[in-house]
Amino acid sequence: MEQSIEALSAIPLRMYEAWNRGDVAGFFADFAEDAVFAELEGTIYRSRAEMITSHEVLLGTLLTGSQLVGGEVHFALIVSPGVGVVHSRVGILMPGESEPPSTRYSMQLFVTVWRDDSWVVVALENARMLSMDTMAALESLHTA
């Protein structure tokens, strides 16, 4: 396989498909065993096994039946031979919803390395996408 932008861009898309099947191990299939993942609320996972365990609980409880929708890669770059980054965005749709609320969209930044003839995720940061108005409304809750 070749170090290509297309191969980098396919990583988040495979993850979305796995999530929608309820396949947590598939969701993290492109991750290195020692990858790190900074989740949107601040939790940092330090291994693929830890990521799988925690997300099996999430998909079995709070996020049961959820779907990742509207996922797209905004950019993928090979920053040097064997090192790539990918930025993607996606929404979470809960059962019974036709569209996620604006507060349930997130963006991800992947850091990848070329190992054993494929791109492997070594770090991921997941962050919620919030408008300035939404952030101001949240801040006002702390001052009230």
Secondary structure as the mmCIF struct_conf table of DSSP 4:
data_model
#
loop_
_struct_conf.conf_type_id
_struct_conf.id
_struct_conf.beg_label_comp_id
_struct_conf.beg_label_asym_id
_struct_conf.beg_label_seq_id
_struct_conf.end_label_comp_id
_struct_conf.end_label_asym_id
_struct_conf.end_label_seq_id
HELX_RH_AL_P HELX_RH_AL_P1 ILE A 5 ARG A 21
TURN_TY1_P TURN_TY1_P1 GLY A 22 GLY A 22
HELX_RH_AL_P HELX_RH_AL_P2 VAL A 24 PHE A 27
TURN_TY1_P TURN_TY1_P2 PHE A 28 ASP A 30
STRN STRN1 PHE A 31 ALA A 38
TURN_TY1_P TURN_TY1_P3 LEU A 40 GLU A 41
BEND BEND1 GLY A 42 GLY A 42
STRN STRN2 ILE A 44 TYR A 45
BEND BEND2 SER A 47 SER A 47
HELX_RH_AL_P HELX_RH_AL_P3 ARG A 48 GLY A 60
TURN_TY1_P TURN_TY1_P4 THR A 61 GLY A 65
STRN STRN3 GLN A 67 SER A 80
TURN_TY1_P TURN_TY1_P5 PRO A 81 GLY A 82
STRN STRN4 VAL A 83 LEU A 93
HELX_LH_PP_P HELX_LH_PP_P1 MET A 94 MET A 94
TURN_TY1_P TURN_TY1_P6 PRO A 95 GLY A 96
BEND BEND3 SER A 98 GLU A 99
HELX_RH_3T_P HELX_RH_3T_P1 SER A 102 ARG A 104
STRN STRN5 TYR A 105 ARG A 115
TURN_TY1_P TURN_TY1_P7 ASP A 116 ASP A 117
STRN STRN6 SER A 118 ARG A 128
HELX_RH_AL_P HELX_RH_AL_P4 MET A 132 THR A 143
#
